[in-house]
Amino acid sequence: MSVNQKIVDSLVKNKVEFVTTVPCKQLAGVIDLVEKSDDILHVPSNKEDEGMGLCAGAYMGGKRPAIIMQNTAIGVTINTLATLIQYYTIPLPMIISYRGELGERVACQVEMAVHTKALLNQLNIQTYHFHTPDDVDELDTILNHTYMSRKPTAILTDSNFWGGY
């Protein structure tokens, strides 16, 4: 079974009913499967902070949300994470492609990789880093913990996890 399918199966198993996504080459496979799932309402977003607002609305409407995004937008989500997601104790799993590490071919991606973990740490957001496809087996436990604790959680998925750039 593919990593993409395992992610979607884990979302469904954990009753995630609403997922918003922002386009990303590495995440394209999982986004396609989310779109095709009969168990998940998929609402694409133009920007990550907009997606977090949609997730907050879904949560306040009784749905379990998740966002699938790229780490290069962490900077624009800081205000939304602090003043909406964290303030209202909204559990939000963020499945994030971690661009900019070794092997990256797009130079502008590298700069945000340098800051991603530090920014998440500054916000006291628990962060998990998936390096190998087997790491996806932890997703059920992470999702369960996220909804139990009512906090945002970052799951960084690097290029090795996805099989390279």
Residue, then its C-alpha position, 0 to 999 in steps of 0.5 A: m500500500s502506498v504512503n499516500q493511501k496509508i495517510v488517507d486511511s489513517l485520516v478516515k480511521n480517525k474520523v477526520e471529515f474535513v481536509t483542506t489542501v494547498p497545492c504541492k508537488q510532493l503532496a499531489g498523490v495524497i491530495d488526489l486520494v483525499e479528493k476521491s474519498d467518500d469519507i472526507l470533505h475536501v476543500p482546496s485553499n488558495k493559501e495556508d492561513e485561509g485553509m486554517g480558517l476553514c479548518a477552524g470553521a469546520y471544527m466549530g461546526g462539529k467536524r474533525p479537520a486537517i490541513i495538508m500544506q507545504n512548510t514554505a508557508i509556515g511564516v504566513t500562518i503564524n498569526t492564524l496559528a496563535t490567534l485562532i487555532q491555539y487561542y480557541t484550542i482547535p486540534l489541527p493536524m498539519i501534514i506538511s511537506y518539508r521542502g528545502e533539505l538536502g537534495e532540494r533543487v529549488a533554492c528559495q525553498v531552502e531558506m524556509a527549511v532553515h526556519t520551519k522547526a524553530l518557528l513551530n517550536q516558538l509556538n510550542i507546537q508538537t512536531y514530528h518528522f517523517h523521514t522514511p515511509d515506515d514513519v507513516d505507521e505513527l500517524d494514527t497515534i499522532l492524530n489521536h493525540t492531536y484530537m485528545s489534547r486539542k492542540p495543533t500538531a505538525i507532521l513534517t514529511d521530507s523528500n526521503f519520506w516521499g521517495g526523493y525530489 
